[in-house]
C-alpha cells in the first residue's frame, strides 16, 4: 500500500461532524514501545534524551504514523505531573487537601509557569518534528476529574464532598481556574501546532459514573465548558475522551459543555453502533475498535471485526476509526497494524 500523505483537515472535519465517504484514523495515544517494536529503534531512549534526541523521536514517530494513515499526532502534557505525578489518581498517593487551610496553602498561581517550564521543551520539539500536512492532537492533558483525584484520591474525594462541602466546591473552582490559565497560554503559544484540542477525563467505569451525575453537573462539567469556549475562540474543535458508561450526562456534555466529539468505547459497555445510534449526527464519534479484540484475537478476526465496525458506521458523519482506548504498550503490533491496514483498504475502495 502506498504511503499516506497526511492532511490534518480530515480529522478536524470528523471532529466537526462533517460528512465524508472515508474514515480518518485516530488514536488517543500510540505507545512508543509498540512503535519501537515495529521500527526496530528504541524511541523510549530517544524521548529520554536531550532536545535533539526528543525532536528526532517525534520526527520518527509522527513520520511513521503519517505514512501509514494518520493525519494527526496525539501528544499531551499532563497537569497531574505537577501534582503527584498521577500517583494519587492511580490510588497510590495521599490526600493533599483535607481542609480549607490546605486548599489555600497550595501554590495555585504558580501552576501555569511550572507547567510550561516542564512541558514547553516537549511542545517545542514536537513543533520542529511534525511532517508536512500533519498537526498535533490533544494539548493539555487531564481534565478536572482526574486532576482532582491527584490532589484527593477518589474515595477520600467522596468523603470530602460530605464532610467539607465548601472545600469540595472550591477545589473544583481552583482546578478550573488553573486549567483555564494553562489552556489560555497554551493556545496562544502552541495553537499553530495543534489542530484538535482534547481533554482526557475518565468519568465512569463499565456500569456507571464514578460520582453522582448531580455532582458532576454542578462541579465538573462547568470546567469543560470553560475550556471548550477557549478552544472554540481559537477556531478549533474540542474532543472529550472519557471511559465508562457515562450515559446520564452525555446530553449535558453536548448541549451545556459544547463538546464537538467524543472518544472511548468498549464492547463490554456498549457496541460502537449504539454510540452511533444515540449520538451520531450530533457530535463526532471516535474509536470503535474494542481493545480486547486488538489484544486477544488473530489478524483475520481483527480484520473481519474492523470491517463490521466500518460497515456499521457507514452513512454517519463525523466518524474517526481507531482503538476504543489507545495503543498501549501491551497491544500486539500485528493487531494494531491489522486494524490500520483494514481501515486504509476500506478508505481506498470508498474513494
SEDOSE-126331 format. One record per residue: y, x, z of N, C-alpha, C, CB in turn; residue in three letters. Coordinates in steps of 0.02 Angstrom, whole numbers, plus 50000, padded with zeros to 5 digits. Glycine has a CB too. Layout:
<recs>
YXZYXZYXZYXZAla;...
</recs>
This chain:
<recs>
499405004250000500005000050000500625004450000500004995250061Unk;501115002549958501725006649952502115006750018502155004149895Unk;502475012250032502895012450092503415006950090503245019250098Unk;503545004150148504024998750156504735001650159503874994650221Unk;505214998250130505915000150136506244995550188506284999750067Unk;506424998150246506704993850298507364990550277506824997850361Unk;507454984450301508084980850292508174976450354508074976450225Unk;508584978750401508654975450465508884968250459509144979250508Unk;509164966350402509404959450393508824954450396509774958750328Unk;508214956650380507644952150382507504949750453507034955550353Unk;507514954450500507364952450569507954948650600507204958650612Unk;508564950250579509144946450601509104939250576509794949750577Unk;508914938350513508854931650485508314927650522508684931950410Unk;507764930850540507244927350577507504925250646506624931850586Unk;507874929650679508154927950744508654922250739508484934050777Unk;508994921750682509474916350670509134910050643510014918650622Unk;508474910150641508074904250623508184902250549508254898450668Unk;508274907250506508364905850435507684905550400508804911250403Unk;507664901650348507044900750309506894906950267507094894650265Unk;506254908550263506034914150221505304912950203506124920950256Unk;505114914850142504414914150122503974919350155504354914650047Unk;504274924850178503894930350208504074930950282504044936950171Unk;503634934350319503724935150391503854942450408503104932550428Unk;504434944250436504524951150458504084952750517505254952350476Unk;503944959150525503564961550584504034962750642503164967950567Unk;503784961450703504184962550763503734964850819504574956150783Unk;503964969850857503614971750918504124972650975503214978250908Unk;503924970451033504324971751093504364979251107504034967951154Unk;503804982651093503774989951100503134992351067503794992051176Unk;503154998251040502555001651016502495008151054502565002950938Unk;501965008751094501885014551137501865021051097501245013851178Unk;502225026051123502195032551090501505035651094502715037251121Unk;501095033251142500405035751147500005033351086500075033451213Unk;500085026951069499745024351010499985027850947499845016651005Unk;500645028650941500915032050882500675039250879501685031850883Unk;500625042550936500375049450937499655049850912500425052451008Unk;499255044950931498555044850908498525043850832498165039250943Unk;498955039550807498955038250735499205044250695499375032050719Unk;499745047350719500075052550681499815059550696500815052350696Unk;499435060350750499175066950768499715071550794498845070050709Unk;500245068750824500785072650853500935070050922501425072450808Unk;501105074450968501225072451037501955070151045501075078251086Unk;502075063751032502755061151038502985060851111502805054251007Unk;502515059951157502695059751228503035066251249502065058551271Unk;502775071851228503075078251244503755078951212502615084051223Unk;503825076651150504475077051117504995072851152504405074851044Unk;504805066751172505275062351207505485065351274504965055451219Unk;505065069551303505225072651368505635078951360504575074251405Unk;505785080851298506135087151287506895086351287505925090051222Unk;507235091051254507965090951252508205086151198508245098051240Unk;508865086151186509145081451138508835082351068509905082351134Unk;508745088351048508455089550982507745086750977508455097050965Unk;507345087951030506655085351030506655077751031506275088051091Unk;507075074851073507105067551079507305064351013507595065451135Unk;507795067250980508015064650915507445065050864508625068450890Unk;507085070650866506515071350821505975066250835506235078450826Unk;505845064850899505345059850918505545052950892505255059550994Unk;506185051150901506425044750873506365044650797507155043550894Unk;506535050250765506505050550692505795049450668506765057350667Unk;505315052550700504615051850680504375044650692504165056850718Unk;504505042150753504255035450771504575030050728504395034050845Unk;505235030150723505585025050684505425025750610506345025450695Unk;505385031850586505225032950515504535030350498505275040350499Unk;504045031550542503375029150528503345021550530502875032050578Unk;503625018550582503605011250587503975007950529503905008950653Unk;504535011050508504885008450449504455008750387505515012250439Unk;504065014050380503665014950319503085010050315503395021950316Unk;502845007550374502265002950373502464995650377501795004650430Unk;503124994150382503304987150378503834984550425502724983250387Unk;504074988650471504564986350520505274987450496504444989750587Unk;505704982550509506414982950491506854984750550506644976450461Unk;506594984150611506964985850671506544990050717507204979550708Unk;506864994450755506524998850802506714996750873506705006350789Unk;506224994750913506364992150980506454997851030505794987651003Unk;507014997751064507155002551117507644999551167507425009251087Unk;507505000651231507944998151283507975003151341507714991351308Unk;508555003251374508635007051436508645002251494509285011351434Unk;508165002751538508064997651590508494998851651507334997451610Unk;508844993651673509284994051731508884995651794509664987551741Unk;508254993351798507854994751857507745002151869507184991251852Unk;507825006251817507765013451826508275016051877507845017151760Unk;508825012451885509355014551931509275011452000510025012651902Unk;508805006852008508715003552073508145006952110508574995852063Unk;507525004852095506945008352124506455010552070506595003852176Unk;506725011452009506295013651954505755008551936505975020051972Unk;505875002251954505384997051940504824996651991505084998151873Unk;504845000752043504305000852092504234994352130504405006652141Unk;504804991552154504764985252190504584979552143505444983752225Unk;504834979852082504654974852032503894974652022505004976251965Unk;503574980452027502844980952019502474980052085502664987551988Unk;502834978352138502514976952202502394983152245501884973552191Unk;502724988752228502584994952266503194997352306502365000352219Unk;503764993952300504364996252335504544991752393504944996452287Unk;505074993652427505294989852486505904985652468505454994552544Unk;506064981152512506664976952502507284980952521506624970452544Unk;507764981252474508384984752488508914980152518508654987752424Unk;508824973652510509344968852532509024963352573509724965952471Unk;509194963352637508954958152682509524954152714508524961152737Unk;510124957252714510694954252747511314954752703510824957552816Unk;511844951252723512474951652687512754958852690512994946652715Unk;512644962152746512874969052753512534973652702512754971652824Unk;511884972552692511514976452642511804975252572510764974652643Unk;511944968952557512204967052492512884970352479512264959452486Unk;513314969952530513994972652522513994980352520514434970252579Unk;513504983452552513494990752555513234993952490513064992952613Unk;512884990152449512594993052388513164994852340512094988252355Unk;513125000652307513665002852261513644999352193513625010452251Unk;513784992952193513754989052131514244991552078513904981752146Unk;514844993252098515354995152048515175001452010516014996052082Unk;514755005652040514575011852007513995011151959514415016952057Unk;513665005351957513075004551915513205005851841512794997551923Unk;513745003151811513845004451740513915011951724514465000951716Unk;514295015651763514365022851749513695026351757514875026051796Unk;513315024651808512655027651818512195025951760512345025251884Unk;512235019751735511815017651679511945022051618511935010251662Unk;512575022951601512725026751540512625034251549513435025351518Unk;512705036851609512535043751621511795044951607512705045751694Unk;511385040051625510665040651617510435039351546510305035851664Unk;510705034051514510425031851450510825033651388510345024551453Unk;511465035451396511855037151336511525042651294512555039451356Unk;511225047951325510895052951283510325050051240510625058451327Unk;509985044951266509455041751228509735037751170509025037351273Unk;510255033751185510555029751132510875034251078511085024951161Unk;511165039851099511475044451051510935047451005511845050051088Unk;510375049351034509835052150994509555046950946509275054751039Unk;509485040850969509235035450926509705034350867509145029050966Unk;510355034350881510845033350827510755038550772511575033850855Unk;510625044750790510535050050741509885049450701510545056750776Unk;509385046050730508715046550703508505040750659508235046950759Unk;508825034950663508595029150627508625030250551509015022950646Unk;508095028350515508085029250443508535024150408507365028650415Unk;508715025350345509135020650308508835013650308509245023050237Unk;509255008650319509035001750317508784998950383508515000950267Unk;508635003350430508365001150495508905001450548507765005550516Unk;508924996350591509324996550651508894995250711509904991450648Unk;509174996250770508794995550832508804988350857509055000350885Unk;508324986850899508254980350931508194981451006507624976450903Unk;508504977051044508464976851118509124979151148507884981351144Unk;509154985151180509774987551209509714988751283510314982751196Unk;509994984151323509994984751396509384981251423510654981851427Unk;508924984951452508294982151475508334978751542507784987551478Unk;507874973951551507804969651610508314964051610507874973751674Unk;508084958251632508514952551645508624951851720508214946151616Unk;509014946951740509194946251811508594945151856509664940551819Unk;508084941651833507504940251875507114946551891507044935151841Unk;507014950851841506664957051854507084961951895506464960351787Unk;507734962251881508174966651920508174964551993508884966551891Unk;508224958052006508224955552075507594957752111508274947952076Unk;507024957752076506394959552109506334967052122505814957452066Unk;506764971052090506764978152107507214979552168506994982352047Unk;507654974852183508024975052246507624971852302508704971452238Unk;507314966252287506944962352337506294960052305507364956252364Unk;505714962652326505084960652295504984953052297504504963952331Unk;504594950452250504564943252237504424939052299504034941852186Unk;503934940952339503774936952398504364936852447503154939752434Unk;504674942552458505254942852503505854939352473505424950152519Unk;505894939152407506434935552374506384928052388506424936852298Unk;505774925552389505664918552406505874917052478504934916552395Unk;505714921752523505924920852593506684921152599505604926252638Unk;506994925652560507714926452563508074920052543507944932252517Unk;507794916452494508094910152472508134905152529507704907152414Unk;507634905152572507604900352628507994902952688506884898952647Unk;507894909352705508184912052767508914913852761507794918152788Unk;509114916352702509814918652691510074915952624509854926552693Unk;510174909452620510374906552555511024909352527510424899152561Unk;511494911152570512124913952545512004920752514512634914552602Unk;511604924952547511444931552520511054930852456511044935752572Unk;510584926152454510184924852395510624923152336509674919152408Unk;511094918652346511544916552292511994922252268511984910652314Unk;512254926052317512704931552299512344937152262513024934452362Unk;511704938152279511314943352246511294942152170510594943652274Unk;511184935952149511154934452077511834935652045510934927252066Unk;512374933952080513034934852051513204942252044513564931252093Unk;513014946252094513144953452089512744956552032512974956952156Unk;512114954452026511704956851971512004954751904510974954351978Unk;512214948451900512514945951838513144949651820512654938651844Unk;513564951251869514174954951856514024961951831514604955351920Unk;513524965151861513334971951839513044971751769512824975051888Unk;512614966951755512334966251687512884965151636511834960451685Unk;513354960851653513894959251606514314965451591514334953551634Unk;514464969251642514864975351633514494980451590515054978451700Unk;513844981151602513444985951563513384983651491512744986951595Unk;513214977351481513144974751413513814975151375512894967551414Unk;514364973651408515014973851375515154980851349515574971651424Unk;515044985851390515164992751369514654994851316515134997451430Unk;514034992851325513514994551278513684992051208512834991651300Unk;513884985751203514034982751138514634986151104514174975351145Unk;515114988451144515694991951116515504998951092516244992351168Unk;515055002251128514885009151111514295009851064514755012951174Unk;513825005051065513215005751026513064999550984512635007151071Unk;513544995050978513424989050938513274990650865514024984650942Unk;513514996350841513374998250772512655000450760513835003850751Unk;512305001950815511615004350810511114998550814511465009550865Unk;511294993250850510824987850866511004981550826510834986350942Unk;510504978750793510614972650753510414966350791510224973050689Unk;509994967050841509724961350878509684963350952509024959150851Unk;509994959450995510014961151067509504956851105510724959951096Unk;509214959851156508644956651189508684957451264507994959551164Unk;508484952151299508364952551371507624951451383508794947351411Unk;507314956051420506624955251440506584953251513506234961851428Unk;506304947351526506314944651594505714939951601506974940851610Unk;505184942251633504584938051639504674932951694503954942451653Unk;504754926651674504904921251721504294917451744505394916551690Unk;503724918651712503134914751729502494918551724503104908751685Unk;501934914951736501274917751727500854912551690500944919851796Unk;500204912751694499794908651650499874901151659499084910451659Unk;500024898951720500044891751733500714889051754499544890151784Unk;501194893351769501814890651798502374895851795501694888551871Unk;502974893551815503524898051829503404901751894504194894151832Unk;503744907251903503674911151965504154908952020503784918551950Unk;504654904952002505094901752051505224894652028505764905652060Unk;505474890552074505604883552057506094883151999505884879852119Unk;506004878451953506474877751898507184876651922506254872151853Unk;507274873151978507944871952004508284878452025507914867152064Unk;507894882952054508174889452074508374893452013507654893352116Unk;507954893451962508104897151901508724894251867507504897151853Unk;508764887651864509344884451831509994886151867509244876851828Unk;509974886351933510584887551971510804894851971510494885152042Unk;510314899351975510494906351988510354911251930510134908752048Unk;509824910051893509614914951843509874913251773508854915451842Unk;509774907151752509964905351684510704906251669509774898151671Unk;511154905051716511864906351701512004913651681512294904551760Unk;511604918251707511704925351690511494926551617511304929951737Unk;510974923151593510804923551522511374921051479510164919651507Unk;511664915451500512214912651461512794917451453512454906251493Unk;512944921151507513494925951504513344931451453513624929051573Unk;512724933951453512544939251407512514936551335511864942451427Unk;512234930551327512214927651260512904926851231511854920751262Unk;513384924751272514074924051248514354930851224514514921051303Unk;514224936051263514454942751244514144944951178514284947851298Unk;513484944151173513124946251112513384942351052512364945251121Unk;513464935851060513704931851004514414933750984513674924351022Unk;514824935551033515514937651018515524943850974515904938851082Unk;514994947850977514934953750935514544952350871514594959450973Unk;514414945950857514114943950794513374945350789514454947350739Unk;513024945650846512314947350845511904941750877512184954050881Unk;511284940850855510844935850887510564938550953510274933850841Unk;510354933950995510114935551062509404932951071510584932551117Unk;508954937451089508244935951097508044936351170507814940751055Unk;507654931551193507364931951259506624933351253507484925351299Unk;506394938651286505684939951295505494937751365505504947551284Unk;505044932951370504804930851436504084928651431505244925151464Unk;503664931751471502964929651475502904923451519502534935451503Unk;502354919951510502194914551556502294907551528502604915251616Unk;502054902751567502124895651550502814893351574501554891351582Unk;503304894351533503994892951554504254886451524504454898751533Unk;503804881851508503984875551476504534871651513503374871151471Unk;504544871351580505044867051613505764869151600504924867151687Unk;505884875451580506584877551571506734879451498506734883451616Unk;506274878151452506404880151383507004876651354505794878651340Unk;507084870251366507664866651340508304869451369507614859151355Unk;508294871351432508884874451463509054881051430508764875551539Unk;508544885051416508654891551383508964890651314507994895351378Unk;508754885551279509014884451211509704881251213508534879951172Unk;509774875951252510394871951249510944874751294510244864851268Unk;510764876751355511274879051402511414886551396511064877451473Unk;510894890451385510984897751383511144900251313510354901151408Unk;510924896751262511094898751194510664904251165511794900751192Unk;510024904751187509604909851157509484908051084508924910551195Unk;509434913151041509304912050970508564912350954509684917050929Unk;508194916350993507484917350979507114918751044507394923150928Unk;506454917651041506024918651099505414922651079505824911751131Unk;505204927251121504604931151109504154931051170504774938451090Unk;503514931751157502974932451205502554926051207503244933951275Unk;501904926951196501434921451200500734924251209501474916951137Unk;500304920351239499604922051242499194915551237499424925951307Unk;498634916051204498234910051191497984906751255497654911751146Unk;497914910551309497684907651372498184902651399497554913251424Unk;498824903251379499334898451399499404893051346500014901951410Unk;499494895051284499554890351229499514894251164500224886251233Unk;499194891551113499184894951048499894895151019498704891450999Unk;500004899950975500664900650944500864894250907500684906650897Unk;500364890750880500514884550844500864879450888499874881650816Unk;500704879350953501034874550998501764876451008500674874251065Unk;501914882951015502604885151018502984882950955502644892751028Unk;502664883650898502974881750835503104874250832502544883950776Unk;502614870350854502684863050853503264860750898502034859650875Unk;503324863950955503834861751003504534864350988503634863951073Unk;504574870650965505234873850960505394876750891505274879351010Unk;504904876650844505044879050777505594874850745504404878950735Unk;506054878150714506624874650685507224874350732506434867750666Unk;507104875250797507654875350846507884882450860507454871850911Unk;507394886950867507534894050880507034898150841507504895750956Unk;507184904650834506694909150806506124910250855507014915850787Unk;505514910950830504934912150872504574918450848504454905950871Unk;504514923350893504244929850876503574930950912504744935450893Unk;503124934450880502484936150911501904932950874502474934150984Unk;501484929450911500944925550883500254928450890501074924550812Unk;500184935050891499524938250890499314939950962499524944650846Unk;498804936550985498594937251055498354944351070498034932251071Unk;498594947051126498414953951145497664954851154498784955851209Unk;497324949851181496614950451193496234951351127496354944251230Unk;496474948051075496164948751009496264955950983496464943650959Unk;496884958450989497024965250966496614970451002497764966750974Unk;496494969251067496154974451108495394974051106496384973751179Unk;495124968151094494394967451103494004965751040494274962151153Unk;494344963450986493974961450927493954966950874494294955150897Unk;493464966450829493424971350775493934969750720492704971550745Unk;494014974450673494534973750623494464967550579494554979850579Unk;493854965850555493804959750515494004953450553493094958950489Unk;493824953150617494004947350658494754947050669493644947550725Unk;495064952850680495784953050689496134950650626496024960150708Unk;495904953050569496224951050505496164943450494495904954850447Unk;495574940750508495484933550500495934929650547494744931650512Unk;495984932050609496404928750659497134929050638496304932050728Unk;497374934850615498074935550594498214930850535498234942850575Unk;497754930450488497854925950431497914918750454497274926550381Unk;497534916850506497584909950531498264908650564497024908550582Unk;498534913650598499194912950628499734912350573499354918950674Unk;499674916450522500144916150466500124909350432499994921650415Unk;499534906650424499474900150393499784894650435498734898550380Unk;499694895150502499984890050546500734890450548499704890850617Unk;501014896450534501744897350537502074895750470501904904450556Unk;501674894750419501954893450352502384887150354501384892750300Unk;502974887650326503424881950324503934881650380503034875750324Unk;503834885650432504314885850487504834891350474503954887050554Unk;505464890050488505964895350483505944899850545506674892350474Unk;506244905650540506364909750599505744912450633506734905950647Unk;505234914250595504624916950625504564924350608503994913050600Unk;504434928450659504264935450650503594936650684504824940250680Unk;503164940350652502474941150675502364947950706501984940050616Unk;501984947950761501784954050796501364952150855502404958250818Unk;501244956850899500854955250958501224950351002500684961750998Unk;500854946451041501164941751087501504945151145500664936951114Unk;501394951751154501744955451206502014961951178501274956751265Unk;501594967151175501804973551147501194977751130502264977251197Unk;501314982851090500774987651075500784992751131500864991051004Unk;500454990951185500414995251244499955001151231500174991251306Unk;499945005851278499565012051268498815010851259499675016651326Unk;498565004951284497845003651281497634999751219497634999951344Unk;498104997951176497924994251115497614999151065498554990851083Unk;497014997651040496705002150991497135002850928496004999750973Unk;497275008850906497675009650845497395005750785497725016950827Unk;496735005450780496435001950723496604994450725495675002950723Unk;496624991550785496794984550791497524983250773496664982150862Unk;497964987750796498674987250780498774987550705499064992850815Unk;498464992450672498564993350600498244987750561498275000050578Unk;497694984950585497394979150550497874973250550496724977250584Unk;498214972150606498724966850609499284968150560499004966150681Unk;499564974150561500134975850518499944975150445500374983050533Unk;499374977850426499174977650356499054970450332498544981750345Unk;498784966250375498664959350356499324955650345498244955750410Unk;499804956850387500464953650377500784956150313500924955050438Unk;500744962650300501054965350239500704962750176501014973050240Unk;500054961950179499694959150122499914951950109498934959350134Unk;500004948150162500244941250155500944941250124500244937650223Unk;501384945550150502064945650125502104947850052502484950350168Unk;501664952450032501654954649962501454948849917501164960549953Unk;500974944849939500724939349898501204933449897500044937149924Unk;501634932849949502064926949953502724927849915502224925350025Unk;502864933849892503504935049858503524931549789503624942649849Unk;
</recs>
